[in-house]
Amino acid sequence: MRTSFDFSPLFRSSIGFDRMLNALETASRIETADNWPPYDIAKSGEDDYRITMALAGFSQDELAITQEQNMLMVSGQKAGEDNGEYLHRGIAGRAFQRRFELADHVKVVDASLVNGLLTIDLKREIPEEMKPRRIEITADKSSPKAAATKKIEADNKAA
């Protein structure tokens, strides 16, 4: 049984979360999940992530990694057609395209292919202007509290 969620009430009462709500809505509509090639996603630090994909039989030249805004796309295409006569063919060599939705400010740091495992290291780098900063409070002689005190005193004299 498939459950469907209606996110329209959230669209009415939230501002600036359109992308996140659209991603949730899209994820809830996915009916068939392609499970090839197999992959793992791990959090390796506070702002560090690692995607590991099992790509037996693919060489570095047959793979492409592309990042466009908040989308990471990994694709593979075998270079030549092997027309050998197989009694059993269990190693998948078909073309693929795997997409990963990335959060804001997540960048690819490194990618390597070792022993049939493609490892992609990601890091979230928040720009300096978006990081929390401490605001110093200064004492001001013409503060609103001092003005309010004077007004109260003036009201008492009139009474």
Helices and strands as residue ranges (DSSP letters): H 8-13, H 18-29, E 39-43, E 48-54, G 60-62, E 63-68, E 71-76, E 96-101, E 106-114, E 117-124, G 128-130, H 144-158
